[in-house]
Amino acid sequence: EPADAPAVPPGELVAGAVVAGAAGSGSAVSAEPGAAAPGATVPAAPGVAAPRSTAPDRPAEIPPRTAHRRPHAPARRGPADPVKSLMHHHRDLCERAVSPLEIAAGLEAHGLTDRTAARYRHRDVFALAEELYARTPARPAALAESAPRPPGPDTEARAGWTLLALLPGAACLATAGLLRVTEGVLGGGARFAVTVAGALLACLALRLCLRRGPLRAPEGAGRAGMYACWLLSFAVYGEGLIAQVVSGGPDGPWEADPAPLLGLTAAVAPAAWCAHLFTVRAHRKLTGSRALEEFGAGVRPLLLVAVALFVCALLPLLFLAGLGLGSTGLPVAAAALGVLFFLARLLAAHGLPEPGTVALAAACAVEAAAPALVLAGRLPGLEPLARPVHALVAAGGPGAVPALACGAAALGLLLHASAALSRASAHTRA
């Protein structure tokens, strides 16, 4: 070294060694005297080039101390892909679906809502169903079903079930016309045979109609058919029975009124078309909706419109039937029964037969209870039982009993249908 190099005092030599060690460990502190302050510039010795510093320029890169580090938070349990677990849980539904709409309806049927879909990192059930549909390979049968159908068979199918829907009314109309033409010619036994034959033909035509088209129920009629037979029989003979029981009878056979039966069977075709329009419009709403609440809000007015259209078609048919068969009075009870039948079958066609069956059974119970209460009121001490029926008949005539029974049941079923048919799971059937 040069002889004129300044000597370094021992204290500064130790300090320089400590500072140099700090620089080697990532510190930016200088080893020269007077450089203890951060950011100070150390002048280079005369004639000696300043050495390049290898310390980092940013103090943030200095590793933090670990002495006072907080304990680790517990790891969140659960799969990294939450949709994958849902896909495995509903694999059968996803493989059978021919569109994301069916998956959305199935998820809703299992209780998933838009709020639940947020847990799977999706904004609503429809978006979740789209991802499940895209990630799940479809079965070959589902692929075949998803192929577009030619327009011809659909038109032929509509024409087919429309003709079938006209058969019950045609059978009843032919029977009524034959009885009117042969009045005074055929005896009582022959007229009874014609009536029974016409009723059997109408029942057979109605059975064929309900097996195809928009009124077809996937699970069949069940006990609802028995209740429907009771209600139709009461529509024909009920008013005469109530009139005789209230007046002190019955004493002898009561009069029959076939006009409601003719009007109701003629209204099967309008009922089929109203159900078809409701189903088609509901599917369009389901396709264009992006949330369950939006779909429900759009379907409820469609149901009310379908019921209103059916009532507008039913009332003229009942009026014409009464006019042709000489019936008097407003067909309020028959109209209420027609709406009850329409709502019950519409729910059954969408896979919900139980509410309609309960409503039909309730109407049957009220109609059966009315004459039973009047008869029971004749016993000593039970006179108050007959007072409600007497008051109802005095206010609205014998037809008020079936009108109240069927009207209340139809109103309750309409309220239930507005909630049940606004769910996407009720529209999975094509």
Secondary structure, DSSP 8 states (H G I E B T S, - for coil): --TT-----HHHHHHHHHHHHHHHTT----SSTT--STT------TTS------S-S-GGGS----TT---------S-S-HHHHHHHHTHHHHHH-SSHHHHHHHHHHTT--HHHHGGGT-SSHHHHHHHHHHHS---HHHHHHTS---HHHHHHHHHHHHHHHHHHHHHHHHHHHHHHHTTTTS-HHHHHHHHHHHHHHHHHHHHHHHTSSTT--TT--TTHHHHHHHHHHHHHHHHHHHHHHHTT---S------HHHHHHHHTHHHHHHHHHHHHHHHHHHHHH-SSHHHHHHHHHHHHHHHHHHHHHHHHHHHHHHHHHHT--S--HHHHHHHHHHHHHHHHHHTT-HHHHHHHHHHHHHHHHHHHHHHHHTTSTT-GGGGHHHHHHHHHH-TTHHHHHHHHHHHHHHHHHHHHHTTSGGGG---
